[in-house]
Amino acid sequence: MAIIGDSKGAYPGLVYRNNADLKAWLDKRPREEALEPDLPVIDPHHHLWDTPHRGTYFLPDFLADIGGGHNIVSTVYMECQSMYRANGPAEMAPVGEVEFVNGVAAMSASGNYGPCRVAETIIGYADLRIGARVREVLEAEIAAGNGRFHGIRQGVAWDGDESVGKFASRLVAPHLARDPVFREGFAQLAKLGLSFESWQYHPQLPDAIDLARAFPDTSIILDHVGGVLGVGPYSGRRPEILASWTKDIQELAKCPNVTVKLGGMGMTSFGFELHERDLPPSSQDLADAWRQYVEPCIEAFGVNRCMFESNFPPDKQSGGYTELWNAFKRITAGASADEKKALYSGTAARVYHLIVP
């Protein structure tokens, strides 16, 4: 796997397989038939981008991935530093991403690209480190979103070990979520009816708990089952980490303003090394690996505060889109119809203001 990075250093030495190599690898295994193909699915977490370090992933690429037989009815776009404005104040640059995605969403809403409402909700970025002044940025994004913009993500994922930075770390300060100026900016979200995506690594879950308790009126969505690390100094410690992670998840679940996304486990930072296999994993392989994180989250939060996510294309590093949703469906094979409705569409529809399937 190539180790690549961008000129701005936002993802230094990022471990990421390029599009051509990834396609060649995934083509080694025939695409599976979709399980439970009639079950309505909202995908509440995916990206669109065109960058030197991550390649190109636009609407046609996403449509090709979701066209494997699952009933994907709508999606939520998640910020990824894509298409920022080149000119104007730096703090307003992320408005460009919302403008870009709103155009894609309008294309999809025409129905000319299939029945799925891609980017029906948009989650953007705004730098909360500028404090209360961030309100101006948020108001500009609300206007740019044309009714689709409903929240932000500001990644606070940080680890002191340099090897972890090769997987996903952004250049942020440790314990950013506890910073008083950051929290001054965070306080603007609920006033505008906006949510916050909490993306951190598992050692930072106590910070997420403290943030959720400090702002009980703000909807917080925990991304990627809390960002479990299994690389660098965390490699080979899965049972130990699972135990401490479970305690933190149970504590976070006591905060009623928090919901959790079940996904992101295909990222190489989780340390499953599925991307190193000669043959791409099957959905059963994925289910066997991921069940240990999915089930404790559902047990702690309940189905009405959990939602499955694809996190594509980052999770594509470990397998195909059809296989990913098949894996989730294997894990929930024993769930009732009402439980599946909540996990696959109901929770996402409520949290992200989407049309209920």
C-alpha positions in Angstrom: 0.0 0.0 0.0 1.3 3.4 -0.9 2.0 6.0 1.8 1.0 9.4 0.4 0.4 12.9 1.7 -0.8 16.3 0.5 1.2 19.4 0.2 -0.6 21.1 3.0 0.3 18.4 5.5 -3.2 17.9 6.7 -2.8 14.1 6.4 1.0 13.6 6.7 2.2 10.3 5.2 -1.4 9.1 4.9 -1.7 5.3 4.3 -4.2 5.2 1.5 -4.6 2.9 -1.6 -5.1 4.9 -4.8 -8.2 4.4 -7.0 -6.6 2.2 -9.6 -4.9 -0.2 -7.2 -8.1 -0.3 -5.1 -10.3 -1.3 -8.0 -7.9 -4.0 -9.1 -7.9 -5.4 -5.6 -11.7 -5.3 -5.2 -12.2 -6.9 -8.6 -10.4 -10.0 -7.4 -13.7 -11.0 -5.7 -17.0 -11.1 -7.5 -19.5 -8.6 -5.9 -21.9 -10.4 -3.5 -25.6 -10.4 -4.0 -27.2 -7.8 -1.6 -28.9 -9.3 1.5 -32.4 -8.1 2.4 -32.4 -5.9 -0.8 -35.8 -4.3 0.0 -34.8 -2.9 3.4 -34.7 0.9 3.1 -31.2 2.2 4.0 -30.1 5.8 4.7 -26.4 6.1 4.4 -25.6 8.8 7.0 -21.9 9.2 6.3 -20.0 9.5 3.0 -17.7 11.9 1.2 -17.0 13.4 -2.2 -13.6 14.7 -3.1 -10.9 15.4 -5.6 -7.5 15.8 -4.0 -3.9 14.8 -4.7 -3.6 12.5 -1.7 -6.9 10.8 -1.9 -7.7 10.8 -5.6 -11.1 11.5 -7.1 -14.5 10.3 -5.7 -17.4 12.2 -7.2 -21.1 11.5 -7.7 -20.6 8.9 -10.5 -18.1 7.0 -8.3 -20.5 6.9 -5.4 -23.5 5.9 -7.6 -21.4 3.0 -8.9 -20.7 1.9 -5.4 -24.3 2.1 -4.1 -25.6 0.3 -7.2 -24.9 -3.1 -5.9 -28.5 -4.1 -4.9 -29.0 -2.5 -1.5 -32.0 -0.1 -1.2 -30.1 3.1 -0.5 -32.8 5.8 -0.4 -30.9 8.8 0.8 -27.5 9.9 2.1 -25.8 12.4 4.4 -22.7 14.1 3.1 -19.9 14.5 5.6 -17.3 17.2 5.4 -13.8 16.2 4.2 -12.1 19.5 3.4 -13.4 19.3 -0.1 -13.7 22.3 -2.5 -12.9 25.1 -0.1 -13.0 28.6 -1.4 -9.6 29.8 -2.8 -10.3 33.4 -2.0 -11.6 35.5 0.8 -11.2 35.1 4.6 -9.7 31.8 5.6 -12.5 31.1 8.2 -15.1 31.4 5.4 -13.3 28.9 3.0 -15.3 25.9 4.2 -18.5 27.6 2.9 -17.2 26.5 -0.5 -17.7 22.9 0.4 -21.3 23.4 1.3 -21.8 25.3 -2.0 -20.2 22.4 -3.9 -22.2 19.7 -2.2 -25.5 21.6 -2.5 -25.0 21.5 -6.3 -24.5 17.8 -6.2 -27.6 17.4 -4.0 -29.6 19.4 -6.5 -28.4 17.2 -9.3 -29.4 14.1 -7.4 -32.8 15.6 -6.4 -33.6 15.9 -10.1 -34.0 12.2 -10.3 -31.8 12.0 -13.4 -29.2 10.0 -11.5 -31.4 7.4 -9.9 -33.9 7.2 -7.0 -31.4 7.8 -4.2 -31.4 11.3 -2.7 -27.6 11.8 -2.5 -26.5 14.5 0.1 -30.1 15.1 1.2 -28.4 16.5 4.3 -25.0 18.2 4.4 -22.6 18.3 7.3 -19.9 20.9 6.8 -17.0 22.3 8.7 -16.5 25.5 10.7 -13.5 26.2 12.9 -14.8 26.5 16.4 -11.4 27.7 17.6 -12.4 31.2 16.5 -15.0 31.3 19.3 -18.3 33.1 19.0 -17.2 34.6 15.6 -17.9 31.2 14.1 -21.6 32.1 14.0 -21.0 34.2 10.9 -19.5 31.2 9.1 -22.4 28.9 10.2 -25.0 31.4 9.0 -23.2 31.6 5.6 -23.2 27.8 5.4 -26.9 27.6 6.3 -27.6 30.0 3.5 -25.4 28.1 1.0 -27.0 24.8 2.0 -30.5 25.8 0.7 -32.2 24.0 3.6 -29.8 21.0 3.4 -27.1 22.1 5.9 -27.8 20.8 9.4 -24.5 20.6 11.3 -20.7 20.5 11.3 -17.8 18.2 12.0 -14.6 19.5 13.4 -12.3 16.5 13.8 -10.5 16.5 17.1 -8.7 13.2 16.4 -5.2 13.4 17.8 -2.6 11.1 19.1 0.9 11.8 20.3 2.5 8.8 18.4 3.7 9.8 15.0 2.8 6.4 13.5 -0.9 7.0 14.2 -0.7 10.2 12.1 -0.2 8.1 9.0 -3.7 6.9 9.2 -6.1 9.7 9.9 -4.8 12.3 12.3 -5.3 16.0 11.5 -3.0 18.6 13.0 -5.0 19.6 16.1 -4.1 20.2 19.7 -4.6 17.5 22.3 -7.9 17.8 24.2 -9.2 20.4 21.8 -12.8 19.6 22.9 -12.0 20.9 26.3 -10.6 24.2 25.1 -12.6 27.2 26.4 -12.5 29.1 23.0 -13.5 26.0 21.1 -16.4 25.6 23.5 -17.4 29.2 23.0 -17.7 28.4 19.3 -19.5 25.1 20.1 -22.1 27.0 22.1 -23.3 28.6 18.8 -24.5 25.3 17.3 -27.6 24.7 19.4 -28.7 28.3 19.0 -28.8 27.7 15.3 -30.3 24.2 15.5 -27.2 22.6 14.3 -25.6 19.3 15.3 -22.0 18.3 16.0 -20.1 15.2 14.7 -17.6 14.0 17.2 -14.7 12.4 15.5 -11.9 11.4 17.9 -9.8 8.4 18.8 -10.9 6.1 21.6 -8.4 7.5 24.1 -10.2 10.8 23.7 -13.7 9.5 24.6 -13.5 11.0 28.1 -13.3 14.4 26.3 -16.4 13.6 24.3 -18.2 12.6 27.5 -17.3 15.9 29.1 -18.4 17.9 26.1 -21.8 16.1 25.9 -22.4 16.8 29.6 -21.5 20.4 29.2 -23.8 21.0 26.3 -26.9 18.8 26.9 -29.0 20.7 24.4 -26.7 20.1 21.5 -27.2 17.0 19.3 -23.8 15.1 19.2 -23.2 12.2 16.8 -20.3 10.0 17.7 -18.6 9.0 14.5 -17.1 5.5 13.7 -18.0 3.8 17.0 -15.7 6.2 18.8 -12.6 5.8 16.6 -10.9 2.7 18.0 -7.2 2.6 17.2 -5.4 -0.7 16.5 -2.2 0.6 14.9 1.2 1.9 16.2 1.3 1.6 20.0 -2.2 0.2 20.0 -1.4 -2.8 17.8 -1.8 -6.2 19.5 -3.8 -4.8 22.4 -7.4 -5.3 21.1 -8.8 -7.2 24.2 -7.4 -4.6 26.6 -8.6 -1.6 24.4 -12.0 -3.2 23.9 -12.6 -3.4 27.6 -11.7 0.3 28.3 -13.6 1.4 25.1 -16.7 -0.5 26.3 -16.7 1.3 29.6 -16.4 4.7 27.9 -19.2 3.9 25.4 -21.5 2.9 28.3 -20.7 6.1 30.1 -21.3 8.2 27.0 -24.6 6.5 26.4 -25.9 8.0 29.6 -25.9 11.4 27.7 -29.3 11.5 25.9 -28.1 14.1 23.4 -25.6 11.6 21.9 -26.2 9.1 19.1 -23.6 6.8 17.6 -22.6 5.8 14.1 -21.8 2.1 13.5 -19.1 2.1 10.9 -15.7 3.5 10.1 -14.2 0.1 11.0 -12.9 -0.4 7.5 -10.4 2.4 8.0 -6.9 1.1 8.3 -6.5 2.9 11.6 -8.7 0.2 13.3 -5.8 -2.2 12.7 -7.7 -5.2 11.3 -5.3 -5.3 8.3 -8.1 -6.4 6.0 -6.5 -4.2 3.3 -3.4 -6.3 3.4 -5.1 -9.5 2.3 -4.5 -10.8 -1.2 -8.2 -11.4 -1.7 -10.7 -8.8 -0.4 -12.7 -9.9 2.6 -16.2 -11.3 2.3 -19.1 -9.8 4.2 -18.8 -12.6 6.6 -15.2 -11.7 7.2 -16.2 -8.1 7.9 -19.0 -9.1 10.2 -16.8 -11.4 12.2 -14.3 -8.5 12.7 -16.7 -5.7 13.4 -19.4 -7.4 15.5 -17.3 -6.8 18.7 -17.8 -3.0 18.3 -21.3 -2.9 16.8 -23.1 -5.0 19.4 -21.8 -3.2 22.5 -22.9 0.2 21.0 -26.4 -1.1 20.3 -26.6 -2.6 23.8 -25.5 0.7 25.4 -27.4 3.2 23.2 -30.3 1.2 22.0 -31.4 0.9 18.3 -33.1 4.4 18.4 -29.7 6.1 19.0 -27.6 4.0 16.6 -27.3 4.2 12.9 -25.1 2.2 10.4 -22.8 4.2 8.1 -20.7 3.4 5.1 -18.0 6.0 5.6 -17.2 5.6 1.9 -14.7 5.9 0.4 -12.3 5.5 3.4 -13.9 2.2 4.4 -13.5 1.1 0.8 -9.9 0.4 1.8 -11.2 -2.8 3.4 -13.9 -4.0 1.0 -16.8 -3.2 -1.3 -19.9 -1.2 -0.6 -22.3 -4.1 -1.1 -20.2 -6.3 1.2 -20.1 -3.6 3.9 -23.9 -3.5 4.1 -24.1 -7.3 3.9 -21.8 -7.4 6.9 -24.1 -5.1 8.9 -27.1 -7.2 7.9 -25.4 -10.4 9.0 -24.7 -8.8 12.4 -28.3 -7.8 12.8 -29.8 -11.0 11.3 -31.6 -11.7 14.6 -33.1 -8.2 15.0 -36.8 -7.5 14.6 -38.3 -5.5 11.7 -38.7 -2.4 14.0 -35.1 -2.7 15.2 -33.8 -2.9 11.7 -35.9 0.1 10.6 -34.3 2.2 13.4 -30.7 1.0 12.7 -30.9 1.4 8.9 -33.0 4.4 8.4 -35.1 5.6 11.4 -32.4 7.0 13.6 -30.6 8.7 10.7 -33.9 10.2 9.4 -34.7 11.7 12.8 -31.2 13.0 13.6 -30.5 14.5 10.1 -34.0 15.8 9.2 -34.5 13.4 6.4 -37.5 12.1 4.6 -38.6 8.9 6.4 -38.5 5.9 4.0 
